[in-house]
Amino acid sequence: MRLELAGKRVLDVAVSGLLLIVLSPLLALIALLVVTTSPGPLFYVCHWVGQGERRFSGLKFRTMVPNADALEAQLAAQNEMNGPAFKMTNDPRVTPLGRVLRRYSLDELPQLWNVLIGDISLVGPRAPREHEYAQFTEFQKQKLSVKPGITCLWQVEGRHRISDYDRWVEMDLDYIRRWSLWLDLQILAKTALVVAKGTGV
């Protein structure tokens, strides 16, 4: 197991480092588009809870209006997810460019830096935001027994169909039970297909 975990870290560093270099022109273009098409900062700062309740911060390209967090409470009645997470198909806070970035998961690219420095992995349960974690049940906390990731089973097998957070957690726990480097490679391959098809939200 230790050897496989070491292999997972090598994969994380190699892939994230390579992608940050290869995709640097795309990252620069997205940055330019974000700051010129809507007012507000370039990045959205995410405050996440990771393995063992470790708090850390990460960045996404901003896809919403600057005061999006403050507006979330006003949209609570329209939440399509049962549980601590918020999901809304036609979220009015999302900018026109943001819809494109989300569709192809391009807003997630800055998280490759978090992978490179070891905060998260390429594959693993998605880290909850701090205020989401504050509402977690003991069952839901089990997903934090491993390092979180950018993509996992939920992203590639149930993202649009699942509206119950506990079902999402069940998929995360299934990943944890079945984990192997081969499973990670399969999920990464499926993620590439999902991104290419533009089926993100």
N, C-alpha and C positions, 0 to 999 in steps of 0.2 A: 504493500500500500504506500509506504514512504517513497518508493521508487516511482510509482505512478503519480503521486502528488508532486514530486520533483519534476516529472515530465510535463505535468499540467502547467507548472510555473514556467518552464522553458518555452512551452507552446505560447503561453500568454505574452511573454517578453518578446519572443521572435515575431509573432504575428502583429502585435500592437505596434512595435517599433517599426516594422516594415511598412505597415499601413499608414502610420503617421508621416513617414517620409514620402511614400508613393502618392498619397492623397493630399499632400501639402498644397498643391495648386487649387484643388477643389475646396479645401478648407478655407483658403484665402478668398476664393470667389464667393463662397457662402457667407463669410464674414462681411464682405463688402455689400452683398445684397441685404443682409439683415439690417445693417446700420443705415442703409440708404432708402429702404422701402417702408420703414416704420420707426417712429420715435422710441427711444429706450436704449438700454444697454445691449451689448453684443451677446452676452451670455446670460443664461438663467442659472443661478447658483442653487444647487440641490443639496439639501441637508438630509443625509441618509443615515440609517442604522444598519450596521453590517454584522458580521459573524461575532458572536459573543457580546452583542449589544454595543459594539464599537461605533462611535459616531465619527462620520467623516463627511467631507464636502466634495462635490464634483460639479462639473459644468456641462451644460447642454447649450446648443445654439438657441437663442430665444425665439420661440414660435408664438408667443402670446403678447397681449398688451402688457405694459409695464406693471400695472396694478392687478395682475391676474390672480395672485394669491388672495388678495383682499376680496375679490369678487366671487371666489369659490363658494363661500358661505351662502351667498345670495342664490346660487344655483343648486344648492343641496337637494332641493325637491326634485330636480331633474336628473339626479345621479342614476345611471343605469347599472351600477355595480352594487350588489348587496354586500356590505361589509365596510371596512375602514378606507378602502381606496375610492377614488373618484374617477368616473368614466362617463363621458357624454359625447355621443357621435357627432353632433353639430354644435360643438362648443363655441359660443359667440366670442370668446376671448381670443381665439386663434386668429392670427393674421393671415392674409391671403398667401404670402410666402410660406408662413408656418404650416399651412395645410399641405403644401408640396413637400416640404422638408419632412413632415411627419409621415406622409404617405410612403416615402422611400427610406424612412428611418435615418435621414441625414442629420437630424438634430442630435442624434446620439453619438456622432463621431468624436466629439471632444472627450468622451468617456474613455477613449483609447489611452489617454494619458493616465487615467485612474488605473487602468489595467497595467500599464507599464510600471507604475510606481508601487503596485501591489495592493491598492485599496480594494479592487474587485478583480474578477476573472473574466475571460471572454464568455464563458458559459457558467451559469449558476442562477439560483433564484434571484429575482429582481429585489433589490434593496427597498424597503419601505421608507417613506419620508418620516421624519421624526413625529409629526402629529398623527400619522397613520399608526405608527408603532405604539403610540400611547393608548390606542384603542384595541391592541392585539389581545386575543385570548391566549391561553397557554398552548392550545393546539396550533394556532397560527405562529407562535414564537418558534416552533420547531424548525421552520424554514431557515432560521438564522444559525443553524448548527454548522453550516458551511459558509465559505466565502461567497458573497453574492456575485452576480455576473451581469453582462449586458444582455445576453440572450439565454433562453432556456426553453423547456418544453411548451410553456404557455405561449410564447411568442410564435412558435412554429406549428403548434397543433391545436390551439384552442382560443387564440387571441380574440377573434370576433364572435365566438359562440358562447364564451363563458361570461356569465353575469353574476356569479356567486363567488365571493372571495375565498370561501372555504374550498371550493372546487379547484381554484387556482393553487391554493396551498397543497391540496392533495397531489396535484401534478408536480409541484416542487418536491414534495416528500418522495414521490415515485422516482424522480430524478436522483435524489440523494441515495435512495436504497440501491438503485441500479447503476450508480456512477462508475464510469470507466473512461479512459482516454478515447476509446473507440466511440462511446456514446457522445462525448464532447465533439468529436470530429463529425459525427452524423448530424448533430444539432447545428454545427457551424455550416455544414453544406446546405441543410434545409433553410437556414437563416439567409444564406446568400440567394437562394431561390425566391424566398419571400420578399427580400429587398428588391430584387430584379423585377418582380411582378408588380411592385408598388401596392402591396396589400396592407401596409401599416396604417395606423390611425393617429 
